[in-house]
């Protein structure tokens, strides 16, 4: 992900400097947005509920909250391509 190179941020577990934004949350929310765009809310709503599990990346000390939020915000740009 290009943003990880532009904005190197140390992960909360100090393992590397590829924390921002969360690629897992960006991919999960982009998939949910794509499902909603293609099949409507009946498919999108459960997918967004599952994508919200990206917060586990914070609990696992792999990301800060801002990393997950930034990943979430990038979903629409990816899904609209």
N, C-alpha and C positions, 0 to 999 in steps of 0.2 A: 504494500500500500504506500503510495507516494507521500501521504501525510506523515507517516512514521519517519520518513527520511527528512522531511522539512522541519518537523517538530519533535526532535528526539527527547523523549521524557522517560526517566527511569521508572521502571515498574515498582509497585509497592513492595515487592519481595526482593528488590535490588538485583534481579537476575540479568537484566540487560536494559537498554535504552530504547525499547520498541513498544512502549506502553500506550502512546497516544496516536490515533484513537484506537479503541478496541475493535480489532478486525472481526472477532467472533460476534459482537453485538451488531456491527455494521452488516455482516452477511445474514444474520438471523432476521434482522428487521427488514433488510432489502428483500429477502425471500417472502416475508409476510406481506410486504407492500405489493410485491408482484402478484401474489395469490389474490390479494384484495382487488387489485386493478383488473385482473383477468377474470376472476370468478365471483367477485362481489364480497359483501360483508360476511356471508355464511362461511366462506373459506378464510377470509382475512382475519376475522375476530379470533378464532382459535389459534391461528398462526401467530398473531400478535401476543396472545396470552403466553404461548410457548416461548416466543422470542424474549419475553420479559425475564426469562430465566438467565439472560445474559448478566443479570446482576450477581449471579454466582461467581462471576469473574472477579468481582470486588471481594466477595467473601473468601475466595481462594487466594486473595492477596496478589493477583496478577494484574489488577488495574485499580486505579482510583476512580471514584464516581464520575469525574469529569471525562475520563476516557470512554466510559460506557455511554454517557450522554452524547458525546461527540460522535461515537459510532452510530448511535440511534439517529442523530440528526442527518447523517450522510445517507440514510436508507432511501429517501425519496429521489435523490439525485441518481443513485445507482438503479433503482427500480424503473425510472422513467426512460432509461436508455433502451 
